[in-house]
């Protein structure tokens, strides 16, 4: 079943376990997540977002959860995470069945991020020292 909602987005309803959940085309997912369609397609090609199902013509269909996943990916990317970092973050959120393994991976990742933050803070301090006026910290001559 295909219909248009009030915003004009194409909604495709899929019957799952006796309830109907809306399915969205990639253009609608991109718009809802606040990104361009090329960005959304790139994350699909990189395997960070996968279609929940497909139309008879092979077009990917996405759920509301996929929209939230794309938003998370974009937020992580804006924070400077690499595609590999984002993939690992997504895997950790999905590894609820192996909670201890996921927690151990998360601890290792946090330690690595803490090291990177310390390195960046040291670099920042170097630039801050260069930016300060030369006379700062020196006593004035009478």
C-alpha positions as a printed Julia matrix, in Angstrom:
142×3 Matrix{Float64}:
  0.0    0.0    0.0
  1.4    3.42  -0.97
  0.03   6.75   0.15
  1.2   10.28   0.75
  1.18  11.85   4.19
  0.38  15.51   4.85
  3.99  16.61   4.26
  4.03  14.99   0.82
  6.45  12.22   1.78
  5.82   8.83   0.31
  4.8    6.35   2.96
  4.79   2.68   2.22
  3.13   0.55   4.83
  4.47  -2.87   5.56
  2.5   -5.36   7.57
  4.69  -6.94  10.25
  3.37  -9.18  13.0
 -0.17  -7.88  12.57
  0.67  -4.19  12.78
  1.43  -1.67  10.08
  4.7    0.23  10.25
  5.47   3.09   7.86
  8.33   2.59   5.43
 10.15   5.44   3.73
 12.1    5.95   0.53
 15.73   7.11   0.87
 14.83  10.69  -0.13
 12.31  10.87   2.71
 14.8    9.38   5.18
 17.44  11.93   4.18
 14.99  14.79   4.53
 13.75  13.59   7.93
 17.33  13.2    9.18
 18.27  16.66   7.9
 20.92  15.52   5.41
 21.26  15.49   1.67
 20.22  12.45  -0.29
 23.82  11.9   -1.48
 24.97  11.77   2.15
 22.27   9.25   3.02
 23.15   7.13  -0.03
 26.86   7.23   0.88
 26.09   5.84   4.36
 23.96   3.12   2.74
 26.85   2.25   0.38
 29.24   2.15   3.36
 26.91  -0.26   5.13
 26.11   2.04   8.05
 22.4    2.11   7.14
 20.68  -0.81   5.44
 17.2   -0.92   3.94
 14.69  -2.71   6.12
 13.05  -4.11   3.0
 12.76  -3.44  -0.73
 10.02  -2.59  -3.2
  9.22  -4.97  -6.04
 11.43  -2.76  -8.22
 14.33  -3.11  -5.79
 14.22   0.34  -4.17
 15.27   0.37  -0.54
 12.64   0.98   2.11
 13.54   2.34   5.52
 11.83   2.48   8.91
 11.62   5.24  11.52
 14.44   3.43  13.37
 16.61   3.84  10.25
 15.95   7.59  10.33
 17.14   7.71  13.95
 20.18   5.63  13.02
 21.04   8.08  10.22
 20.7   10.99  12.65
 23.09   9.26  15.07
 25.57   8.64  12.25
 25.47  12.31  11.22
 25.95  13.49  14.82
 28.91  11.14  15.24
 30.42  12.32  11.94
 29.98  15.96  13.01
 31.94  15.11  16.18
 34.84  13.96  14.02
 34.38  10.19  14.22
 35.58   8.18  11.24
 33.37   5.73   9.37
 35.18   2.92  11.19
 34.51   4.6   14.56
 30.84   5.03  13.68
 30.53   1.41  12.57
 32.03   0.32  15.88
 29.67   2.62  17.81
 26.68   1.16  15.98
 27.91  -2.37  16.62
 28.21  -1.61  20.33
 24.62  -0.35  20.44
 23.46  -3.56  18.73
 25.5   -5.98  20.88
 23.02  -6.12  23.74
 23.06  -9.94  23.62
 26.78  -9.98  24.36
 26.72  -7.22  26.94
 30.1   -7.94  28.59
 31.95  -8.03  25.28
 30.27  -4.8   24.22
 31.16  -3.17  27.55
 34.81  -4.25  27.21
 34.96  -2.83  23.69
 33.34   0.38  24.92
 35.91   0.7   27.74
 38.77   0.25  25.26
 37.26   2.83  22.95
 36.76   5.29  25.82
 40.42   4.88  26.84
 41.52   5.55  23.25
 39.3    8.62  23.07
 40.7    9.89  26.39
 44.24   9.55  24.99
 43.24  11.43  21.86
 41.63  14.2   23.94
 44.86  14.59  25.97
 46.89  14.8   22.75
 44.55  17.39  21.29
 44.6   19.43  24.5
 48.44  19.49  24.38
 48.33  20.7   20.78
 45.74  23.3   21.75
 47.95  24.58  24.57
 50.86  24.94  22.15
 48.76  27.09  19.83
 47.35  29.06  22.76
 50.89  29.83  23.94
 51.79  31.1   20.47
 48.7   33.27  20.4
 49.4   35.05  23.71
 51.08  38.46  23.54
 54.85  38.35  24.03
 54.72  40.67  27.04
 52.24  38.52  28.94
 53.85  36.9   31.94
 56.9   39.19  31.86
 57.42  41.99  34.36
 57.26  45.51  32.98
 60.5   47.47  33.02
 60.34  50.7   35.07
